[in-house]
Amino acid sequence: VQLQASGGGLVQPGGSLRLSCVASGSTVRFTIMRWYRQAPGKEREWVATISPGDSTNEADSVKGRFTVSRDNAKNTLYLHMNSLKPEDTAVYYCRLGTSYWGQGTLVTVSS
């Protein structure tokens, strides 16, 4: 199983980004998937979850600003990030089940 995350970059405060995580070797439709992030000097923290039944949950720090979704046809997980803040700066990781991690994509929110 491989997870390829992409979509990170430099964005100004208040801006938006969409992260993608393409899975190969497994089907995202039938597996719980999560996004995590790790800011410089901090521990990795959970951001959002989407279940096989499409129920979603987000951390309080991003609720109302970030949305997790999935495209089963493309076997891809997404994280839609709006109203970005400097404190959202981190490397973002996707996770499939409890065993597999993507390589991370860097999001920098700065003016």
For each residue, the residues with C-beta under 8 A, 3 or more apart:
1: 23 24 25 26 96 99 100
2: 23 24 25 100
3: 21 22 23 24 94 95 96 100 101 102 103
4: 21 22 24 102 103
5: 8 19 20 21 92 93 94 102 103 104 105
6: 19 20 21 22 105
7: 17 18 19 20 105
8: 5 17 19 91 92 105 106 107 108
9: 17 106 107 108
10: 108 110
11: 15 16 17 84 107 108 109
12: 15 109 110 111
13: 84 85 86 109 110 111
14: 83 84
15: 11 12 84 109
16: 11 80 81 82 83 84
17: 7 8 9 11 81 84 107
18: 7 78 79 80 81
19: 5 6 7 8 35 78 79 81 92 94 105 107
20: 5 6 7 76 77 78
21: 3 4 5 6 33 35 76 77 78 79 94 102
22: 3 4 6 74 75 76
23: 1 2 3 26 27 28 75 76 77 96
24: 1 2 3 4 75
25: 1 2
26: 1 23 31 96 100
27: 23 30 31 72 75
28: 23 31 33 70 72 75 76 77 96
29: 52 70 72 75
30: 27 52
31: 26 27 28 52 96 97
32: 49 50 51 52 97
33: 21 28 49 50 68 70 77 94 95 96 97
34: 46 47 48 49 50 94 95
35: 19 21 46 47 48 49 68 77 79 92 93 94 95
36: 44 45 46 47 92 93 94 95
37: 44 45 47 88 90 91 92 93 107
38: 42 43 44 45 90 91 93 104
39: 42 87 89 90
40: 89 90
41:
42: 38 39 45 90
43: 38
44: 36 37 38 93
45: 36 37 38 42 59
46: 34 35 36 49 59
47: 34 35 36 37 58 59 62 66 79 92
48: 34 35 56 57 58 59 62 66 67 68 79
49: 32 33 34 35 46 56 57 58 68
50: 32 33 34 54 55 56 68 69 70 77
51: 32 54 55 56
52: 29 30 31 32
53:
54: 50 51 70
55: 50 51
56: 48 49 50 51 67 68 69
57: 48 49
58: 47 48 49 62 63 66 67 68
59: 45 46 47 48 62 63
60: 63
61: 87
62: 47 48 58 59 65 66 81 88
63: 58 59 60 66
64:
65: 62 81 82 83 84
66: 47 48 58 62 63 79 80 81 82
67: 48 56 58 79 80 82
68: 33 35 48 49 50 56 58 77 78 79 80
69: 50 56 77 78 80
70: 28 29 33 50 54 76 77 78
71: 74 75 76 78
72: 27 28 29 75
73:
74: 22 71
75: 22 23 24 27 28 29 71 72
76: 20 21 22 23 28 70 71
77: 20 21 23 28 33 35 50 68 69 70 94
78: 18 19 20 21 68 69 70 71
79: 18 19 21 35 47 48 66 67 68 92 94
80: 16 18 66 67 68 69
81: 16 17 18 19 62 65 66 84 88 107
82: 16 65 66 67
83: 14 16 65
84: 11 13 14 15 16 17 65 81 88 107 109
85: 13 88 109
86: 13 89 109 110
87: 39 61 109
88: 37 62 81 84 85 107 109
89: 39 40 86 107 108 109 110
90: 37 38 39 40 42 106 107
91: 8 37 38 104 105 106 107
92: 5 8 19 35 36 37 47 79 104 105 106 107
93: 5 35 36 37 38 44 101 102 103 104
94: 3 5 19 21 33 34 35 36 77 79 101 102
95: 3 33 34 35 36 98 100 101 102
96: 1 3 23 26 28 31 33 99 100
97: 31 32 33 100
98: 95
99: 1 96
100: 1 2 3 26 95 96 97
101: 3 93 94 95
102: 3 4 5 21 93 94 95 105
103: 3 4 5 93
104: 5 38 91 92 93
105: 5 6 7 8 19 91 92 102
106: 8 9 90 91 92
107: 8 9 11 17 19 37 81 84 88 89 90 91 92
108: 8 9 10 11 89
109: 11 12 13 15 84 85 86 87 88 89
110: 10 12 13 86 89
111: 12 13
